[in-house]
Amino acid sequence: MPRRNDIPKILAAVALVSAAGVAVRAQIEAPRPYHVSRLRGLYVDYKGNPIPGATVTLDQDDVVKYSTQTDRAGRFEIRHALGRYSLHVDKKGYSTVDRQVVVGLEAVTYLHGSTLYVIAGPGACTDDCSTVFTSRGKFEKAIRRPGQGGS
């Protein structure tokens, strides 16, 4: 049992640990944007089945600049988009995907690939349940292991 004069030290230590925990949580960084030469992609469920009719938008400052829908094969493409955008992919029954992308000339030095492979989580999930890849190999590996994700 602590002595009476140790209590202020213990309380100070608890406060320091609590404050450090808040500081660590505050340092969580948002994921880096995907850098692509042009915006095209494939939207599927975790089994690899295409999701047709999903709305795909590119926003800047909360204003939709470009919009399209996925085709029967789950593919989408937005031509002539250059710059930094928020990419949103949405289909009822699936988790919404929200990612930052840089499209075009600014992307040249950081280029990941030209296709985004998006695996949607079930509708009850948040964006955290969805996975975006720029590597076809990693994408194919993920859909072979249902429930497994990564980027």
C-alpha positions as CSV (number, residue, x, y, z in Angstrom):
1,M,0.0,0.0,0.0
2,P,1.4,3.4,-0.9
3,R,2.4,5.8,1.8
4,R,0.4,9.0,2.2
5,N,3.3,11.2,0.8
6,D,3.5,9.0,-2.3
7,I,0.0,9.7,-3.4
8,P,0.8,13.1,-5.1
9,K,3.6,11.4,-7.0
10,I,1.3,8.6,-8.1
11,L,-1.4,11.0,-9.3
12,A,1.2,13.1,-11.2
13,A,2.5,9.9,-12.9
14,V,-1.1,8.9,-13.9
15,A,-1.7,12.4,-15.2
16,L,1.5,12.3,-17.2
17,V,0.6,8.9,-18.7
18,S,-2.9,10.1,-19.6
19,A,-1.6,13.2,-21.2
20,A,1.0,11.2,-23.2
21,G,-1.9,8.9,-24.4
22,V,-3.8,11.9,-25.7
23,A,-0.7,13.3,-27.4
24,V,-0.1,9.9,-29.1
25,R,-3.7,9.8,-30.4
26,A,-3.5,13.3,-31.7
27,Q,-0.4,12.4,-33.8
28,I,-2.3,9.9,-35.9
29,E,-1.8,10.9,-39.5
30,A,-4.2,10.6,-42.4
31,P,-3.2,8.2,-45.1
32,R,-1.1,9.7,-47.9
33,P,-2.9,10.3,-51.1
34,Y,-2.7,7.9,-54.0
35,H,-0.7,9.3,-56.9
36,V,-1.9,8.1,-60.3
37,S,-1.3,9.2,-63.9
38,R,-5.0,9.0,-64.7
39,L,-8.0,8.0,-62.7
40,R,-9.4,4.6,-63.5
41,G,-10.2,1.7,-61.3
42,L,-12.1,-1.5,-60.5
43,Y,-14.7,-1.7,-57.7
44,V,-15.4,-5.2,-56.3
45,D,-16.7,-6.9,-53.2
46,Y,-14.3,-8.9,-50.9
47,K,-14.9,-12.0,-53.1
48,G,-13.8,-10.2,-56.2
49,N,-17.3,-9.8,-57.7
50,P,-17.7,-6.5,-59.6
51,I,-20.0,-3.9,-58.1
52,P,-21.9,-2.2,-61.0
53,G,-23.7,1.1,-60.7
54,A,-21.6,2.6,-57.9
55,T,-21.2,6.4,-57.9
56,V,-17.6,7.6,-58.2
57,T,-16.9,11.3,-57.6
58,L,-13.9,13.5,-57.4
59,D,-14.4,16.5,-55.1
60,Q,-12.3,19.6,-54.4
61,D,-13.2,21.8,-51.4
62,D,-16.4,19.7,-50.9
63,V,-17.6,20.5,-54.5
64,V,-18.1,17.6,-57.0
65,K,-15.8,18.3,-60.0
66,Y,-16.2,14.9,-61.8
67,S,-18.7,12.1,-61.4
68,T,-19.3,8.7,-63.1
69,Q,-20.6,5.3,-62.3
70,T,-19.0,1.9,-62.4
71,D,-20.0,-0.3,-65.4
72,R,-21.2,-3.9,-65.3
73,A,-17.7,-5.1,-64.7
74,G,-17.2,-2.7,-61.8
75,R,-14.8,-0.5,-63.8
76,F,-14.7,3.3,-63.7
77,E,-12.7,6.0,-65.4
78,I,-12.7,9.8,-65.2
79,R,-10.8,11.4,-68.0
80,H,-9.2,14.9,-68.1
81,A,-9.0,15.2,-64.3
82,L,-5.7,16.8,-63.1
83,G,-4.9,17.8,-59.6
84,R,-5.7,16.9,-56.0
85,Y,-9.1,15.4,-55.2
86,S,-11.1,13.5,-52.7
87,L,-12.2,10.3,-54.3
88,H,-15.6,8.9,-53.1
89,V,-17.0,5.6,-54.2
90,D,-20.5,4.8,-53.0
91,K,-23.0,2.0,-53.5
92,K,-25.9,1.2,-51.2
93,G,-25.2,-2.0,-49.3
94,Y,-21.4,-1.4,-49.3
95,S,-19.1,0.7,-47.3
96,T,-18.3,4.1,-48.7
97,V,-14.7,4.6,-49.9
98,D,-13.1,8.0,-49.3
99,R,-9.5,8.5,-50.3
100,Q,-7.3,11.4,-51.3
101,V,-5.8,11.1,-54.9
102,V,-3.4,13.2,-56.9
103,V,-4.1,12.8,-60.7
104,G,-1.8,13.8,-63.5
105,L,1.4,15.8,-63.8
106,E,1.9,16.4,-60.1
107,A,1.8,12.6,-59.6
108,V,4.8,11.9,-61.9
109,T,7.4,11.7,-59.1
110,Y,5.2,9.6,-56.8
111,L,3.4,7.5,-59.4
112,H,1.9,4.3,-57.9
113,G,0.2,3.0,-61.0
114,S,-2.6,3.9,-63.3
115,T,-5.4,1.8,-61.9
116,L,-7.0,1.8,-58.4
117,Y,-8.3,-1.6,-57.2
118,V,-11.0,-1.0,-54.6
119,I,-12.4,-3.8,-52.4
120,A,-15.6,-2.6,-50.7
121,G,-16.6,-3.8,-47.3
122,P,-20.1,-4.6,-46.3
123,G,-22.6,-1.7,-45.8
124,A,-22.5,-1.8,-42.0
125,C,-18.7,-0.9,-42.1
126,T,-17.1,2.5,-42.4
127,D,-14.4,3.4,-44.9
128,D,-12.0,1.4,-42.7
129,C,-13.5,-1.8,-44.1
130,S,-12.7,-0.9,-47.6
131,T,-9.2,-1.5,-49.2
132,V,-7.6,0.3,-52.1
133,F,-4.6,-1.1,-54.0
134,T,-2.4,0.3,-56.8
135,S,-0.8,-3.1,-57.3
136,R,-2.8,-5.7,-59.2
137,G,-0.8,-8.5,-57.6
138,K,-1.7,-7.3,-54.0
139,F,-5.3,-6.9,-55.1
140,E,-5.6,-10.4,-56.5
141,K,-3.9,-11.8,-53.4
142,A,-6.4,-10.0,-51.1
143,I,-9.5,-11.2,-53.0
144,R,-8.2,-14.8,-52.8
145,R,-8.2,-14.5,-49.0
146,P,-11.8,-13.3,-48.1
147,G,-11.9,-11.0,-45.1
148,Q,-8.2,-10.1,-45.5
149,G,-7.2,-6.6,-46.5
150,G,-4.3,-4.2,-46.7
151,S,-2.9,-1.5,-48.9
